[in-house]
């Protein structure tokens, strides 16, 4: 019976390709560049703009807080600001919660 059927031999594994480590390093480098331009750089730019906004915050500015309150700044401290949201109604908020400084006269239009 062995004369008619030849033995089947499994094909060997292909030889390993060289340069796998270099390709991996290039891929990680490209991934870092993508993350830098899509996440880190825009976020740090927004943080810088917000810090500048808080540094320029002055008494009398009309602001919007992160909670959605619209009011006029009556007093500013190091960490807190007093915002008048209606006549005779003052709210003390953290300066970091101020999101936007509105143009003068915006509150009258609301």
Buried (B, 14 or more C-beta within 10 A) or exposed (E): EEEEEEEEEEEEEEEEEEEEEEEEEEEEEEEEEEEEEEEEEEEEEEEEEBEEBBEEBEEEBBBBBEEEBBBBBBEBEEEBBBBBBEEEEEBEBEBBBBEEBBEEEBBEEE
